[in-house]
Amino acid sequence: MAQQAVQKNTVYVGGLAEEVNESILHAAFIPFGDIKDVKTPLDQATQKHRSFGFVTFLEKDDAAAAMDNMDGAELYGRVLTVNYALPEKIKGGEQGWAAHPIWADADTWFERQQQEEEMQRIQAENRATMQAAEDLHRKKLAQEREGEKEDEIAIKDDPMARAEAEVLEQNN
């Protein structure tokens, strides 16, 4: 697994109690320095936070102090996990479902479907063409064999042709 760069002025805060909102999180971390931003991502179904948040400080040292002092601390009866935040990852789909509506990558899905159908059609055409070429080749071989047999039969029935064939064989 590739090592991801950490954001040194943003801390991840895990284990948040349901009652904790962004202003409470802000108040809990303001003693460590000036805060630029506080986010608690919401669960789309329940519209409640997902028991974690991010606090971005103006200074890296403030984030380090918050991490040192708040990791393992209690807030509203829950033990917090505080680490440096990893950069946001785009999750799901081609465009990522984290920040996009579910239909956002529908166009690319339809494009892929059309490309796949076109590829299958071309492959089917190629198989049909190859089969036709093989059939034609077999037919030509069969006709050549029939032609050789007809030549042999013609020589046996025609006394003049038989005499020519015998002379040719003797000369060879």
Helices and strands as residue ranges (DSSP letters): E 7-14, H 22-29, G 30-32, E 35-39, E 52-57, H 60-70, E 74-75, E 78-79, E 81-85, G 102-105, H 106-157, H 159-171
